[in-house]
Amino acid sequence: PSSMRSPYFTSWERFFRTSPLRPLGGWLKPLDLLSSNVNKEILVRIKDGREFRGKLREVDSYMNMILSSVEEIEGEERKKRETVLLRGNNVVYISLGPWDE
């Protein structure tokens, strides 16, 4: 019964019905969102705690990614890399840019 539904669930339903991430006719899948950001800057955190900020050059169906002009961030240490290949199953999260510095 609808009387047993929590307000929390209803608010999430309302968010997803009106979300800009929901295109006409269906839901936007994570891989589609990532693919639509090729040649844009992203931030990726992997399981060992390192973060990589760079331009997304390619992504495949396993979410393996090739980044260029990369800044590798580990704690306070930052390293510049020309190109990095990240394996999709090591990814903890992905953030789409731009970011305020």
N, C-alpha and C positions, 0 to 999 in steps of 0.2 A: 504493500500500500504506500501511496505517496506521503502519508502522514508520518511514516517511519524514516523518511529520508532526512539526512542531517543537513543543516544549513551549509556546512563545509562542502559537502558534495555538490550541492546546488550552486554554490559560488564558483566551483571549478567548472561545472557544466556551463554556466553563464560565461565564464572567461573563454572557454574553448569555442563556444558558439560565436563570440565576437572577436576572437583573436585575429590579428593581422597575419598570423602564421597559417591560417586556414584559408586556402584559396577556394574559389568558386568550385563547387562540385566535389569537394573532398578534403581530406587532411593532408598537410604537408609532412612528408616523412623526413626524418633526420638526414638521410643521405641526399634527398632532393634539396634540402636547405643548404647542406654543405656544398653540393655540386653547383648550386646557384651562386656561390661565393668564390669560385675559381678566379684567380688573379686579384683577389682582395686579401687584406691582411687579417690573419687569425692568430689566436693564442691557443696553444695546446699544452695541457699538463699530462704527463705520463706517470705510470705507477711508481717509479722511483723518486718522484717529487720534482723532477726537472720540468721547466716550462720552456716552450719554444714559441717565439713570436716571429712571424714572417709571412711572406706572400704565398698563398696556396696556389700551387701550380697544377697539381693533378690529384685526383682522389678516385679510388676504385670501389667496387661493391663491398669490399671488406673494410672500408674506411682506412686503408693504407693511404698515406698522404705524402706528397713531395712538396716541401716548402723551400723557397729561395730567399736570399737576403735575410738570413735567420739570426736572431739573437737568442742564444741559449742562456737561460737563467737558472742558477742553482744557488739558493740562498742569496747572499750579497754578490756573488761572483757572476759576471756576465761575459760571455764569449761570442764573438762573431763567427758565423759559419756561412759559406756560400750556398750550400744545398744540404738539406737533411731529408732522409726518408724515414717516416714514422710508421711503425706497424700498428694497424688499427686496434688489435686486441690489447695493446699497452696503454691506450688512451683512457684517461680518467674523465677529462672534460675538454670541451672546445668552446672558446669564446670568440664571437665575431666582432671585429673592430668597427669603428675606431674607438680608441680609449683616450681619456684625458690623462695627460702626464703630470 
